Amino acid sequence: MQNYNNPSQPPQGGYGMQPPKNGMSTGVKVLIVVAVLLVVGVVVLVAVGIGGAYWLTKNMEAARGPEAGSRPTSSSSSSSSSSSTAGDDAQPPQPTSEQAAAIAGGQSAVWSQQEISWTVPQRWKQDSASSTSFNWSSPGSGDAAFLLVNISPMSADFPADISIRAFYDQAAERKQRGEVSEVRWLKLDGVKGVMFREAAPESSDSPQRLQWMGYRNYKGQTQLVNIMLSSSGKHFTQHEDALYGILYSTKLTH
């Protein structure tokens, strides 16, 4: 949807700053969110670019026609062929009893501009919301956890299936390098996407993210939905069940 990928906006850092006695200031939280998104955005842009480049190549081949030795390829045929490999094994969430208990009796975090919602623990609160980003956080300062969500609008003919496959392949490569500990296809409210969990960072003060990315059609617009749940590496375990519970509770209007 922890922030390892975000198409055009990204955050990271800010952990270790001394918060005021009554909790983390808004300024510090903004710095953390911006830092996580900055790291993730670069990776997302690369994956989106892979899909876009492939789509452009196919369109150029189609424009040249049979004379150039290429058979015209429509966007619909490209989409259907990629969808047959990109999400056949995507499954809906199957939360553990601990993950379900972590958000039991929680509150609804509603992103009204995009009609998306999550269930979060009672003491979490909203930090910001706009038409393209939505941020909530738990109580605390350096030990806080975050829900960071971004929307990136795409053109109607954007090759979403090709792009989402690129996301998966990137995450799988990161897993081979030991940067990601879990990667799999996951359907959230019926929308297939890629979920991955970063391995514990080398520096325990650095962010560790649980992330999901998928494309939905919302009011006729193709959107990349990037959901990131994060905490500092040293505190990730204490938030882990809640982060998975929040992610699995995602409700998308599509």
Sequence and secondary structure as in RCSB ss.txt:
>XXXX:A:sequence
MQNYNNPSQPPQGGYGMQPPKNGMSTGVKVLIVVAVLLVVGVVVLVAVGIGGAYWLTKNMEAARGPEAGSRPTSS
SSSSSSSSSTAGDDAQPPQPTSEQAAAIAGGQSAVWSQQEISWTVPQRWKQDSASSTSFNWSSPGSGDAAFLLVN
ISPMSADFPADISIRAFYDQAAERKQRGEVSEVRWLKLDGVKGVMFREAAPESSDSPQRLQWMGYRNYKGQTQLV
NIMLSSSGKHFTQHEDALYGILYSTKLTH
>XXXX:A:secstr
      SS  B   TT    TTS  HHHHHHHHHHHHHHHHHHHHHHHHHHHHHHHHHHHHHHH GGGT     H
HHHHHHHHHHHSTT B     HHHHHHTTT EEEEETTTTEEEEE TT EEEEE SSEEEEE S STT EEEEEE
EEEE TT  HHHHHHHHHHHHHHHHHTTSEEEEEEEEETTEEEEEEEE   SSTTSEEEEEEEEEEEETTEEEEE
EEEEEEEGGGHHHHHHHHHHHHHT EE  
